[in-house]
Amino acid sequence: MVNRSPDMPMDPRLEQAADWHARLQGDADQAVWLEFTVWLEADAAHRAAYDQVEDLWNQMDGVVAAPVKAQNLEKLVDFASHRRALPRPANLSRRWFMGGGVAAAAAVLAVAVVGRRDDQPMPEMFETSTGQRRTVRLADGSSVILNSGTRLTVALSEQHRSVVLEKGEALFDVAKDPARPFTVSAGDRLVTVVGTAFNVRHLDQSVTVTVARGLVDVGGRDGGGKVRLTPGQQVSAGAHQPMGPVVTVDAASVTAWREGRLVFDQAPLVQVLAELSRYYPLPMRAAGGAAQLRFSGVLRLDGDQGAVLATLQSLMPVAVKHQDDSFVLVPHP
């Protein structure tokens, strides 16, 4: 443990946060994530401590592009002692990592910051048409599954991994790399992670983020107004609107589209048809009393449009009419 002066005791919550940060860098299972979530939500100070630990660790890895503030250096040295079991940058000696002083920390950080450069990679664009799904493997080991009617661009550099989701929906499984944060821009929202699995939906000027694994920060593109999501949590926001409340969802149901399924639980039929219309050539809508109906169940997307409409007609008191260039569901006569 690094020696500290008696008048600079380390906050026990910061020590707990450092321990959690170390545990979550490995292959933490669901039980560990649930235990961590309980700890995180037990006290607002826990969340603040974890944020501070992340910031300090990023600084120690040279992620920030500005010199580290002097008052943070002793915290960095203290924090380093909690990370002995994790991989270290090659230029960090065991002596420094186990018990070096502030001057050594400053020297190492200066080298890390000055020695890095941010190249300008050529972005790659990936796109899917209506009804198409596509899996993309990125050079950093991450994968992205694009849903129907999705367009995004990817730029990977030595310091950053950046995605712009122009429209549609994508499921990200991000390879862990603390030295290169992974960001997804969607509308006026910015999603920031290190290594996790999450779903981002950008449709009709609205953005919805759902976390399947890991931790995800969602905020404005200016970095403000962040909320942190843990597994099974979701948040939505309209364009230029405050983010809505964080809600608990079944992440497996939200991401079932990757397997060609849509899962609904008491969803208005109007919403069901709007969602289905994303996958087929002709739009679908409800009219009359059918617009008041709700639907629960699983719909498969591996058949043609006629097949999914026949399924709805067999499960609900509706009839399907073909009008002009659309299908209309009306109450069964």
Summary of the structure (lengths in Angstrom):
residues: 333
radius of gyration: 23.9
end to end distance: 77.4
largest distance: 82.5
contacts: 991
relative contact order: 0.08
helix: 32%
strand: 31%
